[in-house]
Amino acid sequence: MNRKDNVSLEERTFFKRLDLNFAFVIAALNLIGLINLYSATHGVHSSGNSRLFWMQMVWLSAGWLLYLLVTLVDYRVFVRLAYLFYALNLGALVGVMVAGKSFYGAQRWLDLGFFRYQPSETMKLVMVLVLAKILANKSTQEGLSFRDLAIPGVLTLVPFALTVKQPDLGTALLIAAIAFAMVMFVRVKKSILIIGLVGFLITAPLVWNFGLKSYQKNRILNFVYPGRDPRGTGYNSIQSKIAVGSGKVLGKGFRKGTQSQLEFLPERHTDFIYSVLSEEHGFIGSVTTYGLFLVLYIMGIRIASQARDRFGALIVVGVLSYLFFHMFVNIGMVIGILPIVGVPLPLLSYGGSSLLATMAGLGLVSSVSYRKYLF
Protein backbone atom coordinates (compact mmCIF):
# COMPACT_ATOMS: atom_id res chain seq x y z
CA MET A 1 0.00 0.00 0.00
CA ASN A 2 1.52 3.34 -1.03
CA ARG A 3 1.57 6.57 0.97
CA LYS A 4 -1.46 8.02 -0.85
CA ASP A 5 -3.54 4.97 0.04
CA ASN A 6 -2.44 5.25 3.69
CA VAL A 7 -3.56 8.90 3.85
CA SER A 8 -6.89 8.03 2.25
CA LEU A 9 -7.44 5.22 4.76
CA GLU A 10 -6.63 7.53 7.68
CA GLU A 11 -9.10 10.13 6.40
CA ARG A 12 -11.87 7.53 6.04
CA THR A 13 -11.14 6.22 9.54
CA PHE A 14 -11.21 9.74 10.99
CA PHE A 15 -14.62 10.59 9.52
CA LYS A 16 -15.99 7.19 10.51
CA ARG A 17 -15.07 7.76 14.14
CA LEU A 18 -16.03 11.43 14.22
CA ASP A 19 -19.62 11.99 15.38
CA LEU A 20 -20.75 14.12 12.43
CA ASN A 21 -24.35 14.37 13.66
CA PHE A 22 -23.15 15.85 16.95
CA ALA A 23 -20.99 18.35 15.07
CA PHE A 24 -23.90 19.23 12.76
CA VAL A 25 -26.16 20.18 15.68
CA ILE A 26 -23.40 22.39 17.13
CA ALA A 27 -22.96 24.07 13.73
CA ALA A 28 -26.73 24.67 13.49
CA LEU A 29 -26.71 26.46 16.85
CA ASN A 30 -23.65 28.44 15.75
CA LEU A 31 -25.55 29.55 12.64
CA ILE A 32 -28.55 30.67 14.67
CA GLY A 33 -26.18 32.58 16.94
CA LEU A 34 -24.50 34.35 14.01
CA ILE A 35 -27.83 35.33 12.44
CA ASN A 36 -29.03 36.88 15.67
CA LEU A 37 -25.69 38.48 16.48
CA TYR A 38 -25.64 40.13 13.06
CA SER A 39 -29.09 41.59 13.72
CA ALA A 40 -28.16 42.68 17.25
CA THR A 41 -25.03 44.49 16.07
CA HIS A 42 -26.42 46.08 12.89
CA GLY A 43 -29.32 48.09 14.24
CA VAL A 44 -30.22 51.70 13.47
CA HIS A 45 -27.66 53.06 15.94
CA SER A 46 -25.27 50.10 16.09
CA SER A 47 -22.50 51.18 13.72
CA GLY A 48 -19.93 50.96 16.50
CA ASN A 49 -20.92 47.39 17.34
CA SER A 50 -20.86 45.92 13.83
CA ARG A 51 -17.23 44.82 14.29
CA LEU A 52 -18.38 42.44 17.05
CA PHE A 53 -20.00 40.20 14.46
CA TRP A 54 -16.74 39.82 12.56
CA MET A 55 -14.83 39.24 15.78
CA GLN A 56 -17.28 36.46 16.61
CA MET A 57 -16.54 34.91 13.22
CA VAL A 58 -12.86 34.85 14.19
CA TRP A 59 -13.62 33.27 17.59
CA LEU A 60 -15.94 30.76 15.96
CA SER A 61 -13.26 29.70 13.47
CA ALA A 62 -10.78 29.33 16.32
CA GLY A 63 -13.44 27.46 18.31
CA TRP A 64 -13.97 24.86 15.58
CA LEU A 65 -10.22 24.39 15.21
CA LEU A 66 -10.02 23.86 18.96
CA TYR A 67 -12.97 21.43 18.79
CA LEU A 68 -11.21 19.26 16.20
CA LEU A 69 -7.86 19.37 18.01
CA VAL A 70 -9.44 18.36 21.32
CA THR A 71 -11.34 15.58 19.53
CA LEU A 72 -8.12 14.13 18.15
CA VAL A 73 -6.36 14.13 21.54
CA ASP A 74 -7.31 11.29 23.89
CA TYR A 75 -9.49 12.83 26.63
CA ARG A 76 -7.51 10.87 29.24
CA VAL A 77 -4.52 13.08 28.44
CA PHE A 78 -6.53 16.10 29.58
CA VAL A 79 -7.63 14.24 32.72
CA ARG A 80 -3.98 13.48 33.57
CA LEU A 81 -3.18 17.19 33.21
CA ALA A 82 -6.25 18.31 35.18
CA TYR A 83 -4.35 19.51 38.26
CA LEU A 84 -1.93 21.49 36.12
CA PHE A 85 -4.84 23.18 34.31
CA TYR A 86 -6.43 23.87 37.69
CA ALA A 87 -3.28 25.52 39.08
CA LEU A 88 -2.83 27.66 35.97
CA ASN A 89 -6.47 28.74 35.92
CA LEU A 90 -6.41 29.47 39.64
CA GLY A 91 -3.35 31.64 39.04
CA ALA A 92 -5.28 33.48 36.33
CA LEU A 93 -8.16 34.11 38.75
CA VAL A 94 -5.72 35.55 41.27
CA GLY A 95 -4.20 37.61 38.46
CA VAL A 96 -7.64 39.09 37.76
CA MET A 97 -7.79 40.35 41.36
CA VAL A 98 -4.35 41.97 40.98
CA ALA A 99 -4.33 43.34 37.44
CA GLY A 100 -7.72 42.55 35.93
CA LYS A 101 -9.72 44.89 33.69
CA SER A 102 -12.95 46.33 35.12
CA PHE A 103 -16.15 46.81 33.15
CA TYR A 104 -19.49 47.87 34.61
CA GLY A 105 -18.04 47.63 38.12
CA ALA A 106 -16.83 44.03 37.75
CA GLN A 107 -13.17 42.99 37.57
CA ARG A 108 -13.30 39.73 35.57
CA TRP A 109 -10.92 39.98 32.61
CA LEU A 110 -7.20 39.83 31.88
CA ASP A 111 -6.15 42.07 28.99
CA LEU A 112 -3.83 40.02 26.76
CA GLY A 113 -3.64 42.74 24.11
CA PHE A 114 -5.34 40.84 21.29
CA PHE A 115 -7.89 39.23 23.59
CA ARG A 116 -9.70 39.87 26.88
CA TYR A 117 -9.52 36.56 28.70
CA GLN A 118 -12.08 35.69 31.38
CA PRO A 119 -10.56 32.95 33.60
CA SER A 120 -13.86 32.14 35.32
CA GLU A 121 -15.20 30.83 31.98
CA THR A 122 -12.40 28.32 31.49
CA MET A 123 -12.44 27.41 35.19
CA LYS A 124 -15.86 25.79 34.71
CA LEU A 125 -14.36 23.45 32.13
CA VAL A 126 -11.26 22.81 34.25
CA MET A 127 -13.53 21.81 37.16
CA VAL A 128 -15.12 19.18 34.92
CA LEU A 129 -11.69 17.62 34.30
CA VAL A 130 -10.58 17.84 37.95
CA LEU A 131 -13.79 16.32 39.30
CA ALA A 132 -13.77 13.60 36.63
CA LYS A 133 -10.22 12.69 37.74
CA ILE A 134 -11.24 12.49 41.41
CA LEU A 135 -14.71 10.97 41.19
CA ALA A 136 -13.90 8.30 38.61
CA ASN A 137 -11.98 6.37 41.27
CA LYS A 138 -14.64 6.65 43.99
CA SER A 139 -16.88 3.71 44.94
CA THR A 140 -20.57 4.49 44.42
CA GLN A 141 -22.25 1.44 45.95
CA GLU A 142 -23.13 3.21 49.21
CA GLY A 143 -22.77 6.77 47.96
CA LEU A 144 -20.05 9.33 48.61
CA SER A 145 -19.32 10.21 52.24
CA PHE A 146 -18.14 13.48 53.78
CA ARG A 147 -14.57 12.21 53.55
CA ASP A 148 -15.00 11.46 49.85
CA LEU A 149 -16.38 14.96 49.25
CA ALA A 150 -13.71 16.83 51.24
CA ILE A 151 -11.16 17.28 48.43
CA PRO A 152 -13.72 17.96 45.65
CA GLY A 153 -15.43 20.43 47.99
CA VAL A 154 -12.26 22.39 48.74
CA LEU A 155 -11.19 22.42 45.07
CA THR A 156 -14.62 23.82 44.14
CA LEU A 157 -14.79 26.32 46.99
CA VAL A 158 -11.53 28.11 46.11
CA PRO A 159 -12.48 29.20 42.54
CA PHE A 160 -16.04 29.80 43.76
CA ALA A 161 -14.80 32.30 46.35
CA LEU A 162 -12.40 34.00 43.92
CA THR A 163 -15.19 34.39 41.35
CA VAL A 164 -17.61 35.80 43.92
CA LYS A 165 -14.91 38.33 44.84
CA GLN A 166 -14.79 39.75 41.27
CA PRO A 167 -17.86 40.07 41.80
CA ASP A 168 -19.53 37.48 39.55
CA LEU A 169 -22.05 35.56 41.62
CA GLY A 170 -23.78 34.07 38.56
CA THR A 171 -20.63 32.37 37.24
CA ALA A 172 -19.63 31.29 40.77
CA LEU A 173 -22.99 29.57 41.23
CA LEU A 174 -22.54 27.84 37.87
CA ILE A 175 -19.17 26.46 39.02
CA ALA A 176 -20.91 25.09 42.11
CA ALA A 177 -23.83 23.74 40.04
CA ILE A 178 -21.50 21.81 37.71
CA ALA A 179 -19.73 20.26 40.72
CA PHE A 180 -23.10 19.38 42.29
CA ALA A 181 -24.34 17.70 39.08
CA MET A 182 -21.21 15.56 38.75
CA VAL A 183 -21.31 14.53 42.41
CA MET A 184 -24.99 13.60 42.13
CA PHE A 185 -24.21 11.51 39.05
CA VAL A 186 -21.73 9.50 41.12
CA ARG A 187 -24.23 9.39 44.05
CA VAL A 188 -23.97 10.67 47.60
CA LYS A 189 -25.40 9.43 50.86
CA LYS A 190 -28.92 10.69 51.63
CA SER A 191 -27.80 11.98 55.01
CA ILE A 192 -25.41 14.40 53.27
CA LEU A 193 -28.21 15.78 51.10
CA ILE A 194 -30.41 16.35 54.15
CA ILE A 195 -27.60 18.07 56.05
CA GLY A 196 -26.81 20.18 52.99
CA LEU A 197 -30.45 21.29 52.64
CA VAL A 198 -30.70 22.21 56.32
CA GLY A 199 -27.39 24.09 56.10
CA PHE A 200 -28.66 26.05 53.08
CA LEU A 201 -31.86 27.07 54.89
CA ILE A 202 -29.88 28.22 57.92
CA THR A 203 -27.23 30.19 55.99
CA ALA A 204 -29.57 31.77 53.39
CA PRO A 205 -30.63 34.68 55.69
CA LEU A 206 -26.99 35.30 56.63
CA VAL A 207 -25.95 35.39 52.99
CA TRP A 208 -28.79 37.84 52.23
CA ASN A 209 -27.87 40.19 55.06
CA PHE A 210 -24.09 40.02 54.94
CA GLY A 211 -23.00 38.28 51.73
CA LEU A 212 -24.90 39.96 48.89
CA LYS A 213 -24.09 43.41 47.56
CA SER A 214 -26.87 45.98 47.18
CA TYR A 215 -27.17 45.58 43.40
CA GLN A 216 -27.46 41.78 43.80
CA LYS A 217 -30.28 42.24 46.32
CA ASN A 218 -31.97 44.64 43.90
CA ARG A 219 -31.88 42.03 41.14
CA ILE A 220 -33.63 39.52 43.36
CA LEU A 221 -36.18 42.08 44.57
CA ASN A 222 -36.88 43.15 41.00
CA PHE A 223 -37.44 39.51 40.09
CA VAL A 224 -40.01 39.19 42.88
CA TYR A 225 -41.54 42.65 42.22
CA PRO A 226 -40.99 43.40 38.48
CA GLY A 227 -42.47 46.90 38.63
CA ARG A 228 -40.43 47.99 41.63
CA ASP A 229 -37.97 50.16 39.66
CA PRO A 230 -38.99 50.12 35.95
CA ARG A 231 -36.60 52.89 34.89
CA GLY A 232 -33.65 51.74 36.94
CA THR A 233 -32.66 48.27 38.14
CA GLY A 234 -35.81 46.67 36.70
CA TYR A 235 -35.36 48.15 33.20
CA ASN A 236 -33.41 45.24 31.67
CA SER A 237 -35.91 42.61 32.73
CA ILE A 238 -38.92 44.61 31.57
CA GLN A 239 -37.46 45.39 28.14
CA SER A 240 -36.42 41.77 27.68
CA LYS A 241 -39.91 40.45 28.42
CA ILE A 242 -41.43 43.02 26.07
CA ALA A 243 -39.09 41.80 23.31
CA VAL A 244 -39.86 38.13 23.93
CA GLY A 245 -43.62 38.66 24.13
CA SER A 246 -43.86 40.94 21.09
CA GLY A 247 -42.37 38.25 18.84
CA LYS A 248 -45.57 36.17 19.18
CA VAL A 249 -45.66 33.04 16.99
CA LEU A 250 -43.72 33.90 13.85
CA GLY A 251 -41.72 36.92 15.02
CA LYS A 252 -41.30 40.36 13.46
CA GLY A 253 -38.70 39.23 10.95
CA PHE A 254 -34.93 39.43 10.58
CA ARG A 255 -33.63 42.86 11.67
CA LYS A 256 -37.20 44.08 12.24
CA GLY A 257 -37.33 43.80 16.01
CA THR A 258 -38.05 47.24 17.45
CA GLN A 259 -36.66 46.49 20.92
CA SER A 260 -33.30 45.39 19.54
CA GLN A 261 -32.97 47.60 16.46
CA LEU A 262 -33.90 50.79 18.33
CA GLU A 263 -31.65 49.79 21.26
CA PHE A 264 -34.29 49.57 23.96
CA LEU A 265 -32.93 46.12 24.72
CA PRO A 266 -29.67 46.25 26.75
CA GLU A 267 -26.69 43.92 26.20
CA ARG A 268 -28.56 42.41 23.27
CA HIS A 269 -25.42 40.82 21.78
CA THR A 270 -24.42 38.99 24.98
CA ASP A 271 -26.74 38.29 27.92
CA PHE A 272 -29.96 39.10 26.03
CA ILE A 273 -29.27 37.52 22.64
CA TYR A 274 -32.22 35.17 23.25
CA SER A 275 -34.51 38.22 23.46
CA VAL A 276 -33.41 39.20 19.93
CA LEU A 277 -34.13 35.65 18.76
CA SER A 278 -37.61 35.60 20.30
CA GLU A 279 -38.58 39.04 19.04
CA GLU A 280 -37.47 38.52 15.44
CA HIS A 281 -38.25 34.81 15.00
CA GLY A 282 -41.03 34.32 17.54
CA PHE A 283 -42.18 31.14 19.20
CA ILE A 284 -41.14 29.06 16.19
CA GLY A 285 -37.54 30.29 16.32
CA SER A 286 -37.41 29.80 20.10
CA VAL A 287 -38.75 26.25 19.94
CA THR A 288 -36.33 25.39 17.13
CA THR A 289 -33.44 26.54 19.31
CA TYR A 290 -34.79 24.59 22.30
CA GLY A 291 -35.09 21.54 20.07
CA LEU A 292 -31.49 21.74 18.88
CA PHE A 293 -30.23 22.03 22.46
CA LEU A 294 -32.42 19.07 23.43
CA VAL A 295 -31.00 16.99 20.58
CA LEU A 296 -27.49 17.96 21.68
CA TYR A 297 -28.24 16.79 25.24
CA ILE A 298 -29.75 13.51 24.05
CA MET A 299 -26.70 12.84 21.87
CA GLY A 300 -24.47 13.68 24.83
CA ILE A 301 -26.33 11.23 27.09
CA ARG A 302 -25.92 8.53 24.44
CA ILE A 303 -22.18 9.27 24.24
CA ALA A 304 -21.88 9.09 28.05
CA SER A 305 -23.66 5.71 28.10
CA GLN A 306 -21.26 4.37 25.45
CA ALA A 307 -18.08 5.79 27.00
CA ARG A 308 -15.30 3.25 27.42
CA ASP A 309 -14.55 4.29 31.03
CA ARG A 310 -15.87 6.36 33.93
CA PHE A 311 -13.53 9.23 33.12
CA GLY A 312 -15.26 9.66 29.76
CA ALA A 313 -18.77 9.35 31.19
CA LEU A 314 -18.05 11.93 33.91
CA ILE A 315 -16.52 14.37 31.43
CA VAL A 316 -19.65 14.19 29.25
CA VAL A 317 -21.93 14.64 32.28
CA GLY A 318 -19.89 17.64 33.39
CA VAL A 319 -19.94 19.32 29.98
CA LEU A 320 -23.69 18.64 29.58
CA SER A 321 -24.36 20.19 33.00
CA TYR A 322 -22.19 23.16 31.96
CA LEU A 323 -24.36 23.69 28.87
CA PHE A 324 -27.67 23.01 30.60
CA PHE A 325 -27.18 25.35 33.54
CA HIS A 326 -25.97 28.12 31.22
CA MET A 327 -28.99 27.72 28.96
CA PHE A 328 -31.46 27.42 31.85
CA VAL A 329 -30.14 30.47 33.72
CA ASN A 330 -29.80 32.67 30.61
CA ILE A 331 -33.23 31.90 29.15
CA GLY A 332 -34.76 31.94 32.63
CA MET A 333 -33.57 35.50 33.31
CA VAL A 334 -34.59 36.64 29.81
CA ILE A 335 -38.20 35.47 30.20
CA GLY A 336 -38.45 36.59 33.84
CA ILE A 337 -38.48 33.32 35.81
CA LEU A 338 -35.00 33.95 37.28
CA PRO A 339 -33.17 37.09 38.49
CA ILE A 340 -30.90 38.91 36.04
CA VAL A 341 -27.31 37.63 36.13
CA GLY A 342 -24.46 38.01 33.66
CA VAL A 343 -24.55 34.53 32.12
CA PRO A 344 -24.19 34.10 28.32
CA LEU A 345 -26.21 31.67 26.20
CA PRO A 346 -23.79 28.96 24.96
CA LEU A 347 -23.01 28.99 21.22
CA LEU A 348 -25.26 32.04 20.64
CA SER A 349 -24.00 34.94 22.78
CA TYR A 350 -21.04 37.07 21.75
CA GLY A 351 -17.82 36.44 23.66
CA GLY A 352 -14.44 34.90 22.92
CA SER A 353 -13.75 33.25 26.30
CA SER A 354 -17.23 31.76 26.53
CA LEU A 355 -17.27 30.47 22.96
CA LEU A 356 -13.79 28.94 23.10
CA ALA A 357 -14.50 27.28 26.46
CA THR A 358 -17.80 25.90 25.15
CA MET A 359 -16.26 24.54 21.95
CA ALA A 360 -13.39 22.99 23.93
CA GLY A 361 -15.92 21.32 26.23
CA LEU A 362 -17.89 19.97 23.28
CA GLY A 363 -14.57 18.82 21.81
CA LEU A 364 -14.05 16.74 24.97
CA VAL A 365 -17.46 15.14 24.45
CA SER A 366 -16.52 14.47 20.83
CA SER A 367 -13.22 12.97 22.01
CA VAL A 368 -15.11 10.55 24.27
CA SER A 369 -17.38 9.59 21.36
CA TYR A 370 -14.41 9.27 19.00
CA ARG A 371 -12.73 6.72 21.26
CA LYS A 372 -15.70 4.44 21.88
CA TYR A 373 -14.50 2.56 18.78
CA LEU A 374 -10.94 2.09 20.05
CA PHE A 375 -11.01 -1.25 21.88
C-alpha positions in Angstrom: 0.0 0.0 0.0 1.5 3.3 -1.0 1.6 6.6 1.0 -1.5 8.0 -0.9 -3.5 5.0 0.0 -2.4 5.3 3.7 -3.6 8.9 3.9 -6.9 8.0 2.2 -7.4 5.2 4.8 -6.6 7.5 7.7 -9.1 10.1 6.4 -11.9 7.5 6.0 -11.1 6.2 9.5 -11.2 9.7 11.0 -14.6 10.6 9.5 -16.0 7.2 10.5 -15.1 7.8 14.1 -16.0 11.4 14.2 -19.6 12.0 15.4 -20.7 14.1 12.4 -24.4 14.4 13.7 -23.2 15.8 17.0 -21.0 18.4 15.1 -23.9 19.2 12.8 -26.2 20.2 15.7 -23.4 22.4 17.1 -23.0 24.1 13.7 -26.7 24.7 13.5 -26.7 26.5 16.9 -23.6 28.4 15.7 -25.5 29.6 12.6 -28.6 30.7 14.7 -26.2 32.6 16.9 -24.5 34.4 14.0 -27.8 35.3 12.4 -29.0 36.9 15.7 -25.7 38.5 16.5 -25.6 40.1 13.1 -29.1 41.6 13.7 -28.2 42.7 17.2 -25.0 44.5 16.1 -26.4 46.1 12.9 -29.3 48.1 14.2 -30.2 51.7 13.5 -27.7 53.1 15.9 -25.3 50.1 16.1 -22.5 51.2 13.7 -19.9 51.0 16.5 -20.9 47.4 17.3 -20.9 45.9 13.8 -17.2 44.8 14.3 -18.4 42.4 17.1 -20.0 40.2 14.5 -16.7 39.8 12.6 -14.8 39.2 15.8 -17.3 36.5 16.6 -16.5 34.9 13.2 -12.9 34.8 14.2 -13.6 33.3 17.6 -15.9 30.8 16.0 -13.3 29.7 13.5 -10.8 29.3 16.3 -13.4 27.5 18.3 -14.0 24.9 15.6 -10.2 24.4 15.2 -10.0 23.9 19.0 -13.0 21.4 18.8 -11.2 19.3 16.2 -7.9 19.4 18.0 -9.4 18.4 21.3 -11.3 15.6 19.5 -8.1 14.1 18.1 -6.4 14.1 21.5 -7.3 11.3 23.9 -9.5 12.8 26.6 -7.5 10.9 29.2 -4.5 13.1 28.4 -6.5 16.1 29.6 -7.6 14.2 32.7 -4.0 13.5 33.6 -3.2 17.2 33.2 -6.3 18.3 35.2 -4.4 19.5 38.3 -1.9 21.5 36.1 -4.8 23.2 34.3 -6.4 23.9 37.7 -3.3 25.5 39.1 -2.8 27.7 36.0 -6.5 28.7 35.9 -6.4 29.5 39.6 -3.3 31.6 39.0 -5.3 33.5 36.3 -8.2 34.1 38.7 -5.7 35.5 41.3 -4.2 37.6 38.5 -7.6 39.1 37.8 -7.8 40.3 41.4 -4.4 42.0 41.0 -4.3 43.3 37.4 -7.7 42.5 35.9 -9.7 44.9 33.7 -12.9 46.3 35.1 -16.1 46.8 33.1 -19.5 47.9 34.6 -18.0 47.6 38.1 -16.8 44.0 37.8 -13.2 43.0 37.6 -13.3 39.7 35.6 -10.9 40.0 32.6 -7.2 39.8 31.9 -6.1 42.1 29.0 -3.8 40.0 26.8 -3.6 42.7 24.1 -5.3 40.8 21.3 -7.9 39.2 23.6 -9.7 39.9 26.9 -9.5 36.6 28.7 -12.1 35.7 31.4 -10.6 33.0 33.6 -13.9 32.1 35.3 -15.2 30.8 32.0 -12.4 28.3 31.5 -12.4 27.4 35.2 -15.9 25.8 34.7 -14.4 23.4 32.1 -11.3 22.8 34.3 -13.5 21.8 37.2 -15.1 19.2 34.9 -11.7 17.6 34.3 -10.6 17.8 37.9 -13.8 16.3 39.3 -13.8 13.6 36.6 -10.2 12.7 37.7 -11.2 12.5 41.4 -14.7 11.0 41.2 -13.9 8.3 38.6 -12.0 6.4 41.3 -14.6 6.6 44.0 -16.9 3.7 44.9 -20.6 4.5 44.4 -22.3 1.4 46.0 -23.1 3.2 49.2 -22.8 6.8 48.0 -20.0 9.3 48.6 -19.3 10.2 52.2 -18.1 13.5 53.8 -14.6 12.2 53.5 -15.0 11.5 49.8 -16.4 15.0 49.2 -13.7 16.8 51.2 -11.2 17.3 48.4 -13.7 18.0 45.7 -15.4 20.4 48.0 -12.3 22.4 48.7 -11.2 22.4 45.1 -14.6 23.8 44.1 -14.8 26.3 47.0 -11.5 28.1 46.1 -12.5 29.2 42.5 -16.0 29.8 43.8 -14.8 32.3 46.4 -12.4 34.0 43.9 -15.2 34.4 41.3 -17.6 35.8 43.9 -14.9 38.3 44.8 -14.8 39.8 41.3 -17.9 40.1 41.8 -19.5 37.5 39.5 -22.1 35.6 41.6 -23.8 34.1 38.6 -20.6 32.4 37.2 -19.6 31.3 40.8 -23.0 29.6 41.2 -22.5 27.8 37.9 -19.2 26.5 39.0 -20.9 25.1 42.1 -23.8 23.7 40.0 -21.5 21.8 37.7 -19.7 20.3 40.7 -23.1 19.4 42.3 -24.3 17.7 39.1 -21.2 15.6 38.7 -21.3 14.5 42.4 -25.0 13.6 42.1 -24.2 11.5 39.0 -21.7 9.5 41.1 -24.2 9.4 44.0 -24.0 10.7 47.6 -25.4 9.4 50.9 -28.9 10.7 51.6 -27.8 12.0 55.0 -25.4 14.4 53.3 -28.2 15.8 51.1 -30.4 16.4 54.1 -27.6 18.1 56.1 -26.8 20.2 53.0 -30.4 21.3 52.6 -30.7 22.2 56.3 -27.4 24.1 56.1 -28.7 26.1 53.1 -31.9 27.1 54.9 -29.9 28.2 57.9 -27.2 30.2 56.0 -29.6 31.8 53.4 -30.6 34.7 55.7 -27.0 35.3 56.6 -26.0 35.4 53.0 -28.8 37.8 52.2 -27.9 40.2 55.1 -24.1 40.0 54.9 -23.0 38.3 51.7 -24.9 40.0 48.9 -24.1 43.4 47.6 -26.9 46.0 47.2 -27.2 45.6 43.4 -27.5 41.8 43.8 -30.3 42.2 46.3 -32.0 44.6 43.9 -31.9 42.0 41.1 -33.6 39.5 43.4 -36.2 42.1 44.6 -36.9 43.2 41.0 -37.4 39.5 40.1 -40.0 39.2 42.9 -41.5 42.6 42.2 -41.0 43.4 38.5 -42.5 46.9 38.6 -40.4 48.0 41.6 -38.0 50.2 39.7 -39.0 50.1 36.0 -36.6 52.9 34.9 -33.7 51.7 36.9 -32.7 48.3 38.1 -35.8 46.7 36.7 -35.4 48.1 33.2 -33.4 45.2 31.7 -35.9 42.6 32.7 -38.9 44.6 31.6 -37.5 45.4 28.1 -36.4 41.8 27.7 -39.9 40.5 28.4 -41.4 43.0 26.1 -39.1 41.8 23.3 -39.9 38.1 23.9 -43.6 38.7 24.1 -43.9 40.9 21.1 -42.4 38.2 18.8 -45.6 36.2 19.2 -45.7 33.0 17.0 -43.7 33.9 13.8 -41.7 36.9 15.0 -41.3 40.4 13.5 -38.7 39.2 11.0 -34.9 39.4 10.6 -33.6 42.9 11.7 -37.2 44.1 12.2 -37.3 43.8 16.0 -38.0 47.2 17.4 -36.7 46.5 20.9 -33.3 45.4 19.5 -33.0 47.6 16.5 -33.9 50.8 18.3 -31.7 49.8 21.3 -34.3 49.6 24.0 -32.9 46.1 24.7 -29.7 46.3 26.8 -26.7 43.9 26.2 -28.6 42.4 23.3 -25.4 40.8 21.8 -24.4 39.0 25.0 -26.7 38.3 27.9 -30.0 39.1 26.0 -29.3 37.5 22.6 -32.2 35.2 23.2 -34.5 38.2 23.5 -33.4 39.2 19.9 -34.1 35.7 18.8 -37.6 35.6 20.3 -38.6 39.0 19.0 -37.5 38.5 15.4 -38.3 34.8 15.0 -41.0 34.3 17.5 -42.2 31.1 19.2 -41.1 29.1 16.2 -37.5 30.3 16.3 -37.4 29.8 20.1 -38.8 26.2 19.9 -36.3 25.4 17.1 -33.4 26.5 19.3 -34.8 24.6 22.3 -35.1 21.5 20.1 -31.5 21.7 18.9 -30.2 22.0 22.5 -32.4 19.1 23.4 -31.0 17.0 20.6 -27.5 18.0 21.7 -28.2 16.8 25.2 -29.8 13.5 24.0 -26.7 12.8 21.9 -24.5 13.7 24.8 -26.3 11.2 27.1 -25.9 8.5 24.4 -22.2 9.3 24.2 -21.9 9.1 28.1 -23.7 5.7 28.1 -21.3 4.4 25.5 -18.1 5.8 27.0 -15.3 3.3 27.4 -14.5 4.3 31.0 -15.9 6.4 33.9 -13.5 9.2 33.1 -15.3 9.7 29.8 -18.8 9.3 31.2 -18.0 11.9 33.9 -16.5 14.4 31.4 -19.7 14.2 29.3 -21.9 14.6 32.3 -19.9 17.6 33.4 -19.9 19.3 30.0 -23.7 18.6 29.6 -24.4 20.2 33.0 -22.2 23.2 32.0 -24.4 23.7 28.9 -27.7 23.0 30.6 -27.2 25.4 33.5 -26.0 28.1 31.2 -29.0 27.7 29.0 -31.5 27.4 31.9 -30.1 30.5 33.7 -29.8 32.7 30.6 -33.2 31.9 29.1 -34.8 31.9 32.6 -33.6 35.5 33.3 -34.6 36.6 29.8 -38.2 35.5 30.2 -38.4 36.6 33.8 -38.5 33.3 35.8 -35.0 33.9 37.3 -33.2 37.1 38.5 -30.9 38.9 36.0 -27.3 37.6 36.1 -24.5 38.0 33.7 -24.5 34.5 32.1 -24.2 34.1 28.3 -26.2 31.7 26.2 -23.8 29.0 25.0 -23.0 29.0 21.2 -25.3 32.0 20.6 -24.0 34.9 22.8 -21.0 37.1 21.8 -17.8 36.4 23.7 -14.4 34.9 22.9 -13.8 33.3 26.3 -17.2 31.8 26.5 -17.3 30.5 23.0 -13.8 28.9 23.1 -14.5 27.3 26.5 -17.8 25.9 25.2 -16.3 24.5 21.9 -13.4 23.0 23.9 -15.9 21.3 26.2 -17.9 20.0 23.3 -14.6 18.8 21.8 -14.0 16.7 25.0 -17.5 15.1 24.4 -16.5 14.5 20.8 -13.2 13.0 22.0 -15.1 10.6 24.3 -17.4 9.6 21.4 -14.4 9.3 19.0 -12.7 6.7 21.3 -15.7 4.4 21.9 -14.5 2.6 18.8 -10.9 2.1 20.0 -11.0 -1.3 21.9 
